[in-house]
């Protein structure tokens, strides 16, 4: 699985859905950030992570 760090997870997921990307309708939030997943054209699961930078200071 690939993992990408993103800036605005909610906005990105909305844009990806509009483009027809398969978005797994489950978002998880922790004290260190939010996670969501999409599926690429080849069936690979991709993790998107929006970190809360304050958790790493």
Backbone as XML, in Angstrom:
<?xml version="1.0"?>
<chain id="A" units="angstrom">
  <residue number="1" name="UNK">
    <atom name="N" x="0.850" y="-1.176" z="0.000"/>
    <atom name="CA" x="0.000" y="0.000" z="0.000"/>
    <atom name="C" x="0.892" y="1.234" z="0.000"/>
  </residue>
  <residue number="2" name="UNK">
    <atom name="N" x="0.506" y="2.206" z="-0.798"/>
    <atom name="CA" x="1.184" y="3.499" z="-0.812"/>
    <atom name="C" x="0.577" y="4.386" z="0.265"/>
  </residue>
  <residue number="3" name="UNK">
    <atom name="N" x="1.376" y="5.312" z="0.792"/>
    <atom name="CA" x="0.909" y="6.248" z="1.800"/>
    <atom name="C" x="1.374" y="7.633" z="1.381"/>
  </residue>
  <residue number="4" name="UNK">
    <atom name="N" x="0.411" y="8.566" z="1.255"/>
    <atom name="CA" x="0.747" y="9.938" z="0.867"/>
    <atom name="C" x="0.323" y="10.913" z="1.956"/>
  </residue>
  <residue number="5" name="UNK">
    <atom name="N" x="1.178" y="11.867" z="2.222"/>
    <atom name="CA" x="0.886" y="12.942" z="3.168"/>
    <atom name="C" x="0.211" y="14.060" z="2.372"/>
  </residue>
  <residue number="6" name="UNK">
    <atom name="N" x="-0.936" y="14.532" z="2.855"/>
    <atom name="CA" x="-1.706" y="15.554" z="2.142"/>
    <atom name="C" x="-2.013" y="16.727" z="3.065"/>
  </residue>
  <residue number="7" name="UNK">
    <atom name="N" x="-2.412" y="17.866" z="2.483"/>
    <atom name="CA" x="-2.683" y="19.055" z="3.289"/>
    <atom name="C" x="-4.135" y="19.181" z="3.730"/>
  </residue>
  <residue number="8" name="UNK">
    <atom name="N" x="-5.092" y="19.025" z="2.840"/>
    <atom name="CA" x="-6.507" y="19.187" z="3.189"/>
    <atom name="C" x="-7.253" y="17.937" z="2.745"/>
  </residue>
  <residue number="9" name="UNK">
    <atom name="N" x="-7.336" y="16.973" z="3.626"/>
    <atom name="CA" x="-7.897" y="15.669" z="3.292"/>
    <atom name="C" x="-9.344" y="15.764" z="2.825"/>
  </residue>
  <residue number="10" name="UNK">
    <atom name="N" x="-10.156" y="16.554" z="3.504"/>
    <atom name="CA" x="-11.566" y="16.666" z="3.147"/>
    <atom name="C" x="-11.738" y="17.217" z="1.735"/>
  </residue>
  <residue number="11" name="UNK">
    <atom name="N" x="-11.024" y="18.271" z="1.420"/>
    <atom name="CA" x="-11.120" y="18.872" z="0.090"/>
    <atom name="C" x="-10.587" y="17.925" z="-0.981"/>
  </residue>
  <residue number="12" name="UNK">
    <atom name="N" x="-9.494" y="17.250" z="-0.692"/>
    <atom name="CA" x="-8.917" y="16.304" z="-1.640"/>
    <atom name="C" x="-9.878" y="15.156" z="-1.932"/>
  </residue>
  <residue number="13" name="UNK">
    <atom name="N" x="-10.499" y="14.597" z="-0.904"/>
    <atom name="CA" x="-11.443" y="13.498" z="-1.111"/>
    <atom name="C" x="-12.618" y="13.940" z="-1.967"/>
  </residue>
  <residue number="14" name="UNK">
    <atom name="N" x="-13.102" y="15.144" z="-1.739"/>
    <atom name="CA" x="-14.206" y="15.685" z="-2.531"/>
    <atom name="C" x="-13.801" y="15.801" z="-4.003"/>
  </residue>
  <residue number="15" name="UNK">
    <atom name="N" x="-12.618" y="16.337" z="-4.256"/>
    <atom name="CA" x="-12.136" y="16.490" z="-5.630"/>
    <atom name="C" x="-11.924" y="15.130" z="-6.299"/>
  </residue>
  <residue number="16" name="UNK">
    <atom name="N" x="-11.383" y="14.167" z="-5.554"/>
    <atom name="CA" x="-11.162" y="12.832" z="-6.112"/>
    <atom name="C" x="-12.478" y="12.152" z="-6.467"/>
  </residue>
  <residue number="17" name="UNK">
    <atom name="N" x="-13.492" y="12.291" z="-5.614"/>
    <atom name="CA" x="-14.812" y="11.712" z="-5.894"/>
    <atom name="C" x="-15.394" y="12.303" z="-7.166"/>
  </residue>
  <residue number="18" name="UNK">
    <atom name="N" x="-15.253" y="13.623" z="-7.343"/>
    <atom name="CA" x="-15.767" y="14.281" z="-8.546"/>
    <atom name="C" x="-15.091" y="13.764" z="-9.810"/>
  </residue>
  <residue number="19" name="UNK">
    <atom name="N" x="-13.841" y="13.334" z="-9.681"/>
    <atom name="CA" x="-13.087" y="12.806" z="-10.822"/>
    <atom name="C" x="-13.333" y="11.312" z="-11.045"/>
  </residue>
  <residue number="20" name="UNK">
    <atom name="N" x="-14.164" y="10.702" z="-10.192"/>
    <atom name="CA" x="-14.502" y="9.300" z="-10.369"/>
    <atom name="C" x="-13.590" y="8.317" z="-9.664"/>
  </residue>
  <residue number="21" name="UNK">
    <atom name="N" x="-12.739" y="8.793" z="-8.790"/>
    <atom name="CA" x="-11.839" y="7.913" z="-8.031"/>
    <atom name="C" x="-12.659" y="7.169" z="-6.971"/>
  </residue>
  <residue number="22" name="UNK">
    <atom name="N" x="-12.343" y="5.892" z="-6.780"/>
    <atom name="CA" x="-13.003" y="5.104" z="-5.753"/>
    <atom name="C" x="-12.463" y="5.502" z="-4.389"/>
  </residue>
  <residue number="23" name="UNK">
    <atom name="N" x="-13.321" y="6.117" z="-3.579"/>
    <atom name="CA" x="-12.955" y="6.558" z="-2.241"/>
    <atom name="C" x="-13.632" y="5.626" z="-1.241"/>
  </residue>
  <residue number="24" name="UNK">
    <atom name="N" x="-12.856" y="5.059" z="-0.340"/>
    <atom name="CA" x="-13.416" y="4.222" z="0.713"/>
    <atom name="C" x="-14.058" y="5.162" z="1.726"/>
  </residue>
  <residue number="25" name="UNK">
    <atom name="N" x="-15.356" y="5.000" z="1.940"/>
    <atom name="CA" x="-16.119" y="5.932" z="2.781"/>
    <atom name="C" x="-15.881" y="5.691" z="4.259"/>
  </residue>
  <residue number="26" name="UNK">
    <atom name="N" x="-14.635" y="5.808" z="4.647"/>
    <atom name="CA" x="-14.274" y="5.658" z="6.051"/>
    <atom name="C" x="-13.066" y="6.553" z="6.296"/>
  </residue>
  <residue number="27" name="UNK">
    <atom name="N" x="-13.198" y="7.488" z="7.203"/>
    <atom name="CA" x="-12.090" y="8.350" z="7.586"/>
    <atom name="C" x="-11.843" y="8.138" z="9.067"/>
  </residue>
  <residue number="28" name="UNK">
    <atom name="N" x="-10.585" y="8.004" z="9.435"/>
    <atom name="CA" x="-10.226" y="7.829" z="10.837"/>
    <atom name="C" x="-9.436" y="9.034" z="11.298"/>
  </residue>
  <residue number="29" name="UNK">
    <atom name="N" x="-9.692" y="9.468" z="12.538"/>
    <atom name="CA" x="-8.992" y="10.619" z="13.082"/>
    <atom name="C" x="-8.364" y="10.254" z="14.421"/>
  </residue>
  <residue number="30" name="UNK">
    <atom name="N" x="-7.110" y="10.647" z="14.567"/>
    <atom name="CA" x="-6.349" y="10.401" z="15.781"/>
    <atom name="C" x="-5.717" y="11.707" z="16.226"/>
  </residue>
  <residue number="31" name="UNK">
    <atom name="N" x="-5.062" y="11.713" z="17.377"/>
    <atom name="CA" x="-4.438" y="12.942" z="17.869"/>
    <atom name="C" x="-3.299" y="13.400" z="16.960"/>
  </residue>
  <residue number="32" name="UNK">
    <atom name="N" x="-2.766" y="12.526" z="16.131"/>
    <atom name="CA" x="-1.656" y="12.868" z="15.236"/>
    <atom name="C" x="-2.075" y="13.066" z="13.784"/>
  </residue>
  <residue number="33" name="UNK">
    <atom name="N" x="-3.394" y="12.930" z="13.469"/>
    <atom name="CA" x="-3.834" y="13.211" z="12.111"/>
    <atom name="C" x="-5.047" y="12.419" z="11.670"/>
  </residue>
  <residue number="34" name="UNK">
    <atom name="N" x="-5.467" y="12.682" z="10.432"/>
    <atom name="CA" x="-6.622" y="12.016" z="9.819"/>
    <atom name="C" x="-6.133" y="11.101" z="8.703"/>
  </residue>
  <residue number="35" name="UNK">
    <atom name="N" x="-6.864" y="9.994" z="8.509"/>
    <atom name="CA" x="-6.532" y="9.022" z="7.479"/>
    <atom name="C" x="-7.759" y="8.698" z="6.647"/>
  </residue>
  <residue number="36" name="UNK">
    <atom name="N" x="-7.535" y="8.484" z="5.345"/>
    <atom name="CA" x="-8.583" y="8.023" z="4.441"/>
    <atom name="C" x="-7.908" y="7.167" z="3.379"/>
  </residue>
  <residue number="37" name="UNK">
    <atom name="N" x="-8.706" y="6.409" z="2.623"/>
    <atom name="CA" x="-8.149" y="5.487" z="1.642"/>
    <atom name="C" x="-8.901" y="5.595" z="0.332"/>
  </residue>
  <residue number="38" name="UNK">
    <atom name="N" x="-8.161" y="5.392" z="-0.754"/>
    <atom name="CA" x="-8.733" y="5.340" z="-2.091"/>
    <atom name="C" x="-8.203" y="4.086" z="-2.779"/>
  </residue>
  <residue number="39" name="UNK">
    <atom name="N" x="-8.820" y="3.732" z="-3.893"/>
    <atom name="CA" x="-8.385" y="2.587" z="-4.683"/>
    <atom name="C" x="-7.982" y="3.103" z="-6.060"/>
  </residue>
  <residue number="40" name="UNK">
    <atom name="N" x="-6.778" y="2.740" z="-6.524"/>
    <atom name="CA" x="-6.351" y="3.185" z="-7.848"/>
    <atom name="C" x="-6.930" y="2.283" z="-8.937"/>
  </residue>
  <residue number="41" name="UNK">
    <atom name="N" x="-6.619" y="2.600" z="-10.187"/>
    <atom name="CA" x="-7.174" y="1.862" z="-11.329"/>
    <atom name="C" x="-6.780" y="0.389" z="-11.353"/>
  </residue>
  <residue number="42" name="UNK">
    <atom name="N" x="-5.712" y="0.044" z="-10.649"/>
    <atom name="CA" x="-5.228" y="-1.336" z="-10.637"/>
    <atom name="C" x="-5.667" y="-2.105" z="-9.399"/>
  </residue>
  <residue number="43" name="UNK">
    <atom name="N" x="-6.504" y="-1.471" z="-8.584"/>
    <atom name="CA" x="-7.011" y="-2.130" z="-7.391"/>
    <atom name="C" x="-6.127" y="-1.979" z="-6.167"/>
  </residue>
  <residue number="44" name="UNK">
    <atom name="N" x="-5.103" y="-1.136" z="-6.258"/>
    <atom name="CA" x="-4.219" y="-0.917" z="-5.115"/>
    <atom name="C" x="-4.839" y="0.072" z="-4.140"/>
  </residue>
  <residue number="45" name="UNK">
    <atom name="N" x="-4.722" y="-0.229" z="-2.881"/>
    <atom name="CA" x="-5.217" y="0.661" z="-1.835"/>
    <atom name="C" x="-4.162" y="1.720" z="-1.552"/>
  </residue>
  <residue number="46" name="UNK">
    <atom name="N" x="-4.590" y="2.979" z="-1.489"/>
    <atom name="CA" x="-3.693" y="4.096" z="-1.222"/>
    <atom name="C" x="-4.191" y="4.814" z="0.021"/>
  </residue>
  <residue number="47" name="UNK">
    <atom name="N" x="-3.282" y="5.022" z="0.960"/>
    <atom name="CA" x="-3.633" y="5.710" z="2.204"/>
    <atom name="C" x="-3.263" y="7.185" z="2.086"/>
  </residue>
  <residue number="48" name="UNK">
    <atom name="N" x="-4.179" y="8.052" z="2.496"/>
    <atom name="CA" x="-3.953" y="9.494" z="2.521"/>
    <atom name="C" x="-3.926" y="9.932" z="3.975"/>
  </residue>
  <residue number="49" name="UNK">
    <atom name="N" x="-2.910" y="10.705" z="4.335"/>
    <atom name="CA" x="-2.724" y="11.117" z="5.728"/>
    <atom name="C" x="-2.576" y="12.622" z="5.811"/>
  </residue>
  <residue number="50" name="UNK">
    <atom name="N" x="-3.446" y="13.258" z="6.595"/>
    <atom name="CA" x="-3.318" y="14.682" z="6.899"/>
    <atom name="C" x="-2.843" y="14.787" z="8.329"/>
  </residue>
  <residue number="51" name="UNK">
    <atom name="N" x="-1.537" y="15.028" z="8.534"/>
    <atom name="CA" x="-1.001" y="15.069" z="9.894"/>
    <atom name="C" x="-1.401" y="16.337" z="10.627"/>
  </residue>
  <residue number="52" name="UNK">
    <atom name="N" x="-1.469" y="16.213" z="11.935"/>
    <atom name="CA" x="-1.612" y="17.382" z="12.801"/>
    <atom name="C" x="-0.195" y="17.702" z="13.250"/>
  </residue>
  <residue number="53" name="UNK">
    <atom name="N" x="0.405" y="18.675" z="12.604"/>
    <atom name="CA" x="1.817" y="18.963" z="12.853"/>
    <atom name="C" x="2.126" y="19.290" z="14.302"/>
  </residue>
  <residue number="54" name="UNK">
    <atom name="N" x="1.146" y="19.835" z="15.035"/>
    <atom name="CA" x="1.364" y="20.160" z="16.446"/>
    <atom name="C" x="1.722" y="18.897" z="17.253"/>
  </residue>
  <residue number="55" name="UNK">
    <atom name="N" x="1.248" y="17.753" z="16.808"/>
    <atom name="CA" x="1.534" y="16.503" z="17.507"/>
    <atom name="C" x="3.006" y="16.102" z="17.391"/>
  </residue>
  <residue number="56" name="UNK">
    <atom name="N" x="3.712" y="16.691" z="16.411"/>
    <atom name="CA" x="5.101" y="16.320" z="16.169"/>
    <atom name="C" x="6.093" y="17.378" z="16.634"/>
  </residue>
  <residue number="57" name="UNK">
    <atom name="N" x="5.615" y="18.429" z="17.289"/>
    <atom name="CA" x="6.517" y="19.486" z="17.764"/>
    <atom name="C" x="7.047" y="19.180" z="19.144"/>
  </residue>
</chain>
